[in-house]
Amino acid sequence: MRPPAALSELTEAERLAVWAFRRWVAGHARGDCGHWTLVLREFTRVCGGRGGRDCVAALAAFVRALCRHAGQVIAYHEPCCPCLGADEYRVISFLAACQRRDWGCAMALGETLVVAEGIGDALAAGAKLSQLLERWGQVLPRRGAPAAGRLGLGREADLASPTLH
């Protein structure tokens, strides 16, 4: 079974996770907190006031962990792009494994995103975010394991390496 190549092939929960991830990273990359405001607004719509704020804090911690410990450049698409990149698929697969508490799978996926020293931070942050999403009915399905290479669809931007703050 091939991995999804478009957002239209994802569940609502997966689309929310990818969209929020893209917006959060775009806010970092462009120094534009407007992206973060949109994420807070959407999480608040889905999870309520307190739940939305908790999800945003967890997403921020997750992205910080990825940026701090990235083992390579993590590619992502622009927020409104209909394509899904391989690294984005790894991110949602990682979160889905954390949500299922499948720590072996989460570790294996995490190692494709971050260096060994950062896996603990990524797991802690991913677990927090995924559990909050689950609490608010955003269950990420189990899918096949993502391939090691890029899907190469559409234009992907780079998530800055560990130097991104």
N, C-alpha and C positions, 0 to 999 in steps of 0.2 A: 504494500500500500504506500503510495507516495505521500509525502508530507503536504499540508496545505500550502498553496502558493499565493492565495489571495485572502483578504480579510473576510470576504463573503463566504468562505468555506469554514469560518470559525463560529463558535457559539457566541452568544451575547457576552458571557463572562470573559471569554478569551479576547473578544474585540475591545472590551473595556480595558483589560489589562494591557494590551498592545497600545491602544490609544493613549492611555495615561502614561505609560513608559515613554512613548515617543514625545508627548507634550512636555514631560518633565525634563527629558534630556535636551529637547529643543530650547527650553527655557535656560538651561545651563549654557548651551552652546552659543546662544545669541544674547545672553544677559537680559532676557525679556521675561519678567515675572508675570506677564499677561498669560503665558502658557500655564503657569502654576495656578493662576486664578481660575482658568477654565477647568483644570483638573479638580480643584476644590469644589467648584460648582457642580460638576458631574458626580463626584463621589458623595456630595451632600444630597443630591437628588436621589441617588441610588440607596444610600446608607443612612440618611438623616444627618442632622447637624453634628453631633458628637462622633458618630460613625465615620462621616466624611472627613472630619479633621484627623481622626485616628488613622484612616487609610492614607491620607496625604503624608502624615508623619512617617508611616511605615514605608511608603513608596520612596520618600526622600532618603530614608536610611538605606533602602535596598539599592537605589541608584548610586549613593555615595560608596557603598561597599563594592559595587561593580567598578566604579571609576577608580577607586583607590587600589584595587587589586587585580584589575584587568590583566590577563596574560597576553592579550593581543588587542588590537583595535576591534571593538564591537560595533558592527554596522547596524544602522537602523534607517528606516524610511522616514520621509517627511510625514507629519501627523495626518494629513488627509490622503496620503497615497493608498490606493486600493491593494497594493502588493504586500506580501509578507516575506521578509528576508529570513535566511537560515538562522542568524543570530537572534532575531526576534522570536522565532519558533523555539529556539533553545531557552530563551527567557521564560516564555509561557509554559514550556514543558517542565522547566525547573520549578516554577511556582506551583504547577499542578502536582508534581511529585512531593513538594513540601506540604501541600494541602492534604494529600493522602497519607502523609507521614511515612512515605517510602524513602527513607533516608539513604539507602544504597543507590537508588536511582537518582535522587537529588544530588548526592555526592558526585556521581559520575557526570551528570549534566553540569554541575557547578564547576568541575575541573575543566570543562570546555570553555568556560567563561573567565575564570579567575585562576591566579596562581595558587599553589598549595597553601601558602601562608594565609591566604584570604578566604579560604573555603568556609571557615568557621563564621566569619562575619557575614558572608553571603548567605549561608544557611540560616543563621539567626534572623537576619533581616527578611529573607524570603519566607521563612516560616511565619513570622509576625504578619507580613502583608497577606500571605495566602490564607491564614486563619481568619483574619479580619474580613477578607472577601467572602470566605465561606460563611461566616457569621451572618453576613448580609445577603445570603442567597446566591452569591456569585461563585458557583462550583465549576472548577476547571476540569475538563474531562481528561482521562488518560488517553494518550495517542501513542503512535509508534515513536521510537527513538529518533531524534533528528540526526541527519548525516553530518559528518565532520566538515564538509565543504559548504560554500555559500550556494544558495539557490540561484543567485545571479539574475533576479527579476527586478526590473525597474531600477531607479536610481537610489542607491543607499548612501547615506551620509555616515561618517565615522563618529562613534562615541569616543570621546577623547580618552586617551590612555590614563594610567594612574595619576597623571599630573593634573587632571581636571579636578577642580575644587568646587 
